[in-house]
């Protein structure tokens, strides 16, 4: 079965990951550092922004894909995907803008990410309950 909604958000997330990876690579080349991070706070921010996406994206995309395959209404998948990707973009923006310190975009990005994962998890559980009844 096709998963066109999840596919859109997986593709957008992949492009965001490439952008964040490019930022990390820029600093790796600048400091000739293949492993670890340099003392430069911008390097640390780039590394964590990328790693943070890598930590959350698989869970969100797997939940969305399972939801789409199990018959969760596509509109829910779209909204969850939009919240997740929007949250990840805001988080990265806030990381770079605030250089790792507290920034409104970063906080909103975290909240959107967590809410999107929680909503998708609840939708999956609800869907399973409906199927079982």
Backbone as CSV, one residue per row, in Angstrom:
resi,resn,N_x,N_y,N_z,CA_x,CA_y,CA_z,C_x,C_y,C_z
1,UNK,0.841,-1.188,0.000,0.000,0.000,0.000,0.883,1.247,0.000
2,UNK,0.448,2.246,-0.692,1.185,3.503,-0.763,0.930,4.355,0.479
3,UNK,1.924,5.174,0.806,1.794,6.102,1.937,2.178,7.502,1.444
4,UNK,1.333,8.125,0.629,1.708,9.407,0.028,1.869,10.552,1.034
5,UNK,1.099,10.558,2.107,1.188,11.659,3.066,2.501,11.557,3.841
6,UNK,2.783,10.375,4.366,4.034,10.172,5.088,5.219,10.405,4.166
7,UNK,5.091,10.019,2.917,6.182,10.198,1.953,6.550,11.673,1.801
8,UNK,5.556,12.540,1.779,5.817,13.983,1.658,6.626,14.474,2.851
9,UNK,6.194,14.090,4.051,6.892,14.566,5.247,8.250,13.896,5.431
10,UNK,8.390,12.662,4.987,9.701,12.006,5.028,10.675,12.730,4.096
11,UNK,10.196,13.124,2.918,11.048,13.834,1.959,11.452,15.208,2.489
12,UNK,10.512,15.941,3.059,10.811,17.268,3.605,11.777,17.143,4.787
13,UNK,11.564,16.138,5.631,12.456,15.907,6.761,13.860,15.554,6.273
14,UNK,13.943,14.763,5.219,15.246,14.406,4.655,15.974,15.644,4.138
15,UNK,15.257,16.544,3.495,15.882,17.782,3.007,16.364,18.646,4.171
16,UNK,15.577,18.715,5.239,15.999,19.455,6.430,17.249,18.812,7.028
17,UNK,17.290,17.490,7.064,18.458,16.794,7.584,19.696,17.095,6.742
18,UNK,19.548,17.128,5.436,20.684,17.461,4.575,21.180,18.880,4.830
19,UNK,20.252,19.802,5.015,20.643,21.185,5.317,21.414,21.250,6.634
20,UNK,20.903,20.596,7.666,21.570,20.614,8.965,22.911,19.873,8.906
21,UNK,22.964,18.800,8.132,24.220,18.061,7.971,25.269,18.910,7.274
22,UNK,24.842,19.709,6.326,25.762,20.617,5.637,26.365,21.619,6.617
23,UNK,25.553,22.076,7.564,26.071,23.015,8.566,27.147,22.349,9.418
24,UNK,26.922,21.108,9.817,27.908,20.374,10.610,29.174,20.145,9.777
25,UNK,29.002,19.731,8.537,30.152,19.474,7.659,30.994,20.722,7.451
26,UNK,30.329,21.857,7.355,31.048,23.129,7.199,32.032,23.325,8.349
27,UNK,31.595,23.069,9.572,32.472,23.237,10.728,33.508,22.125,10.825
28,UNK,33.150,20.921,10.413,34.132,19.837,10.421,35.287,20.162,9.476
29,UNK,34.953,20.713,8.335,35.997,21.107,7.383,36.803,22.294,7.912
30,UNK,36.116,23.255,8.465,36.777,24.459,8.974,37.816,24.114,10.038
31,UNK,37.454,23.219,10.949,38.340,22.881,12.063,39.092,21.566,11.843
32,UNK,38.905,20.974,10.662,39.545,19.688,10.344,39.309,18.669,11.469
33,UNK,38.067,18.523,11.815,37.683,17.663,12.926,36.691,16.620,12.433
34,UNK,37.166,15.378,12.286,36.325,14.305,11.781,35.365,13.742,12.818
35,UNK,35.782,13.753,14.073,34.944,13.242,15.159,34.842,14.284,16.262
36,UNK,33.767,14.191,17.024,33.604,15.133,18.127,33.272,16.523,17.627
37,UNK,33.301,17.459,18.558,33.010,18.840,18.190,34.069,19.754,18.774
38,UNK,34.202,20.874,18.164,35.177,21.894,18.544,34.567,22.766,19.639
39,UNK,35.372,23.599,20.253,34.883,24.508,21.301,33.985,25.610,20.753
40,UNK,34.012,25.813,19.462,33.174,26.844,18.832,31.701,26.540,19.097
41,UNK,31.034,27.465,19.754,29.621,27.271,20.116,28.750,27.074,18.885
42,UNK,29.077,27.702,17.777,28.283,27.536,16.554,28.390,26.094,16.033
43,UNK,29.564,25.521,16.162,29.773,24.128,15.779,28.923,23.227,16.674
44,UNK,28.939,23.479,17.955,28.153,22.684,18.902,26.658,22.801,18.609
45,UNK,26.216,23.989,18.287,24.810,24.216,17.962,24.431,23.460,16.692
46,UNK,25.262,23.552,15.667,24.988,22.847,14.413,24.911,21.339,14.652
47,UNK,25.842,20.826,15.440,25.880,19.400,15.734,24.619,18.959,16.475
48,UNK,24.210,19.710,17.493,23.026,19.337,18.267,21.730,19.519,17.494
49,UNK,21.665,20.541,16.651,20.451,20.732,15.845,20.252,19.542,14.907
50,UNK,21.348,19.089,14.295,21.277,17.932,13.415,20.933,16.675,14.213
51,UNK,21.636,16.450,15.311,21.419,15.243,16.119,20.001,15.203,16.674
52,UNK,19.467,16.357,17.054,18.125,16.403,17.603,17.100,15.964,16.563
53,UNK,17.276,16.396,15.328,16.372,15.958,14.264,16.482,14.448,14.082
54,UNK,17.703,13.943,14.078,17.926,12.507,13.896,17.289,11.700,15.035
55,UNK,17.250,12.266,16.221,16.668,11.572,17.371,15.139,11.495,17.300
56,UNK,14.499,12.530,16.795,13.032,12.571,16.793,12.386,12.126,15.479
57,UNK,13.027,12.349,14.364,12.410,12.071,13.066,11.982,10.611,12.883
58,UNK,12.820,9.642,13.236,12.374,8.258,13.009,11.084,7.910,13.740
59,UNK,10.971,8.320,14.991,9.769,8.005,15.763,8.543,8.656,15.118
60,UNK,8.653,9.932,14.796,7.514,10.643,14.206,7.110,10.035,12.867
61,UNK,8.085,9.760,12.010,7.763,9.228,10.685,7.232,7.798,10.752
62,UNK,7.756,6.999,11.667,7.235,5.637,11.832,5.789,5.689,12.314
63,UNK,5.512,6.542,13.297,4.130,6.681,13.780,3.207,7.131,12.654
64,UNK,3.650,8.098,11.866,2.822,8.585,10.758,2.582,7.480,9.728
65,UNK,3.633,6.755,9.390,3.506,5.679,8.406,2.576,4.573,8.870
66,UNK,2.724,4.158,10.127,1.836,3.132,10.669,0.399,3.644,10.692
67,UNK,0.234,4.902,11.088,-1.103,5.484,11.090,-1.720,5.497,9.707
68,UNK,-0.938,5.879,8.734,-1.457,5.919,7.363,-1.822,4.517,6.880
69,UNK,-0.986,3.548,7.177,-1.263,2.162,6.773,-2.473,1.586,7.506
70,UNK,-2.670,2.001,8.753,-3.779,1.455,9.548,-5.097,2.193,9.355
71,UNK,-5.107,3.197,8.517,-6.374,3.848,8.207,-6.703,5.085,9.007
72,UNK,-5.714,5.662,9.702,-5.965,6.955,10.346,-6.268,7.950,9.219
73,UNK,-7.250,8.778,9.420,-7.662,9.722,8.366,-6.462,10.558,7.899
74,UNK,-6.282,10.668,6.578,-5.130,11.401,6.034,-4.998,12.840,6.527
75,UNK,-6.138,13.495,6.825,-6.057,14.863,7.329,-5.286,14.925,8.646
76,UNK,-5.477,13.930,9.510,-4.741,13.888,10.769,-3.253,13.721,10.513
77,UNK,-2.928,12.883,9.556,-1.509,12.651,9.228,-0.895,13.948,8.696
78,UNK,-1.622,14.646,7.835,-1.124,15.925,7.310,-0.865,16.923,8.434
79,UNK,-1.827,17.068,9.349,-1.669,18.045,10.430,-0.531,17.676,11.369
80,UNK,-0.437,16.397,11.694,0.659,15.948,12.549,1.995,16.179,11.846
81,UNK,2.058,15.846,10.570,3.290,16.056,9.799,3.678,17.520,9.722
82,UNK,2.691,18.353,9.509,2.944,19.789,9.446,3.465,20.301,10.787
83,UNK,2.852,19.855,11.878,3.313,20.268,13.211,4.727,19.754,13.461
84,UNK,4.999,18.522,13.083,6.326,17.952,13.319,7.397,18.699,12.525
85,UNK,7.194,18.829,11.222,8.200,19.502,10.385,8.329,20.970,10.794
86,UNK,7.203,21.629,11.047,7.255,23.014,11.516,8.024,23.128,12.819
87,UNK,7.787,22.179,13.713,8.498,22.170,14.984,9.992,21.970,14.819
88,UNK,10.362,21.109,13.909,11.787,20.850,13.685,12.479,22.056,13.040
89,UNK,11.776,22.721,12.136,12.344,23.927,11.517,12.484,25.025,12.572
90,UNK,11.449,25.222,13.368,11.520,26.239,14.426,12.615,25.922,15.440
91,UNK,12.740,24.660,15.792,13.780,24.263,16.736,15.156,24.601,16.178
92,UNK,15.411,24.220,14.935,16.721,24.500,14.330,16.966,26.002,14.234
93,UNK,15.952,26.741,13.813,16.080,28.195,13.718,16.421,28.783,15.086
94,UNK,15.691,28.339,16.110,15.939,28.834,17.462,17.304,28.448,17.986
95,UNK,17.771,27.272,17.611,19.119,26.840,18.024,20.170,27.769,17.423
96,UNK,20.074,27.997,16.122,21.074,28.832,15.447,20.965,30.294,15.868
97,UNK,19.745,30.758,16.022,19.527,32.157,16.379,19.938,32.451,17.815
98,UNK,19.637,31.511,18.710,19.958,31.712,20.120,21.282,31.102,20.532
99,UNK,21.990,30.524,19.558,23.270,29.859,19.816,23.175,28.887,20.992
100,UNK,22.130,28.068,20.966,21.965,27.034,21.965,21.279,27.489,23.239
101,UNK,21.119,28.776,23.418,20.454,29.293,24.619,18.944,29.301,24.397
102,UNK,18.223,29.697,25.415,16.770,29.759,25.340,16.344,30.741,24.245
103,UNK,15.479,30.276,23.372,14.948,31.103,22.285,13.504,30.654,22.066
104,UNK,12.613,31.615,21.837,11.184,31.299,21.694,10.923,30.298,20.579
105,UNK,11.607,30.426,19.458,11.392,29.497,18.342,11.814,28.084,18.720
106,UNK,12.906,27.974,19.456,13.390,26.666,19.890,12.371,26.012,20.825
107,UNK,11.859,26.768,21.774,10.885,26.230,22.727,9.607,25.814,22.006
108,UNK,9.113,26.663,21.114,7.917,26.322,20.347,8.164,25.086,19.485
109,UNK,9.352,24.985,18.924,9.709,23.817,18.115,9.685,22.534,18.923
110,UNK,10.201,22.604,20.140,10.186,21.437,21.017,8.745,21.035,21.331
111,UNK,7.925,22.019,21.683,6.526,21.739,22.028,5.791,21.127,20.836
112,UNK,5.960,21.707,19.653,5.291,21.163,18.467,5.741,19.742,18.169
113,UNK,7.018,19.482,18.342,7.535,18.134,18.106,6.908,17.140,19.074
114,UNK,6.929,17.472,20.354,6.372,16.561,21.354,4.874,16.370,21.167
115,UNK,4.162,17.457,20.893,2.713,17.358,20.707,2.390,16.511,19.474
116,UNK,3.134,16.702,18.398,2.849,15.926,17.184,3.075,14.435,17.425
117,UNK,4.131,14.085,18.147,4.386,12.677,18.454,3.298,12.136,19.384
118,UNK,2.917,12.904,20.395,1.876,12.464,21.331,0.536,12.286,20.623
119,UNK,0.174,13.246,19.771,-1.107,13.156,19.054,-1.112,11.942,18.142
120,UNK,-0.014,11.692,17.442,0.030,10.546,16.546,-0.050,9.243,17.329
121,UNK,0.598,9.186,18.483,0.530,7.983,19.319,-0.901,7.736,19.793
122,UNK,-1.576,8.792,20.222,-2.968,8.661,20.669,-3.869,8.250,19.507
123,UNK,-3.657,8.839,18.342,-4.445,8.460,17.165,-4.257,6.983,16.820
124,UNK,-3.036,6.497,16.933,-2.785,5.076,16.657,-3.496,4.185,17.665
125,UNK,-3.390,4.553,18.937,-4.073,3.760,19.957,-5.582,3.783,19.750
126,UNK,-6.120,4.954,19.453,-7.562,5.087,19.199,-7.967,4.239,18.006
127,UNK,-7.159,4.268,16.960,-7.426,3.503,15.755,-7.454,2.005,16.055
128,UNK,-6.498,1.539,16.849,-6.443,0.127,17.211,-7.670,-0.267,18.025
129,UNK,-8.066,0.577,18.944,-9.260,0.299,19.760,-10.480,0.205,18.862
130,UNK,-10.608,1.118,17.904,-11.751,1.108,16.985,-11.759,-0.146,16.124
131,UNK,-10.590,-0.596,15.688,-10.501,-1.795,14.858,-10.904,-3.028,15.657
132,UNK,-10.502,-3.075,16.938,-10.776,-4.226,17.791,-12.249,-4.339,18.180
133,UNK,-12.956,-3.213,18.206,-14.373,-3.256,18.612,-15.261,-3.657,17.500
